[in-house]
Amino acid sequence: MRFILGFLSGLLGALAGWSGLAALVVMLAGPDRDGGIAMGAFFDIGPIGGVVGFIAGIWLFVRFGLVRDATPEPPAETSDAAPPRATQLSFPFAATVLLIVAILGYWGWYELIRSPNLSHGFMTLQIEFRLPPGMTLPDKEEDVHIEVEEATGYANAMLPANWRAHDGDRKAIISSASLMYKTRHRGVSLTLPGVPTQRWSIDLGSDPDPTPGFSPWRTPSEPSPAKIEMHFSLTADR
């Protein structure tokens, strides 16, 4: 029984060390683009914390996990062969273990409900930009930079083959991006040659439903002489 408890304590320490070190790296690295930092922190750096946590979990169990029964021993004259004191699980150690389990369980639950797997699946955000009259589109796709901000991460929107479009006599840009998390904090920015970066907020709920169509055209969050407009729609994989 003692071996099983020690091994479980080591596994819990490994899980705590793995996830804790990965979370620390992500927090210190700052906003992530395309999830690369988070993936590297979890799969490349996290195992180091897992090994350290496993060793620490076993050592802490051996050192603090078990205590001897505090019941006083009977007087020597009343018993020639007094039974040895029994050992029991330390209450502070057990409470600490339960606290760690609760924290890890809450973190796992929080990450699960933030993922899109409980509702519509991954969702595609269709984004279109309409340039003011007389403004021309860049000649190269590489000159168009569209960035979607979601929670604390960033992703570059994709431009299809027909990204150069028009709305009447006004040039337009077509793009799309995948939404990865449930969050209320979303935004999009557009950078073109010779034009200051324009930013718009995406006013969707934390767990949005697909939209029936495109939103009305809207101007950037901050006044800009470029007068570029943006609208969006949201579709679901299922």
Order of alpha helices (4+ residues) and beta strands (2+ residues): alpha-beta-alpha-alpha-beta-beta-alpha-beta-beta-beta-beta-beta-beta-beta-beta
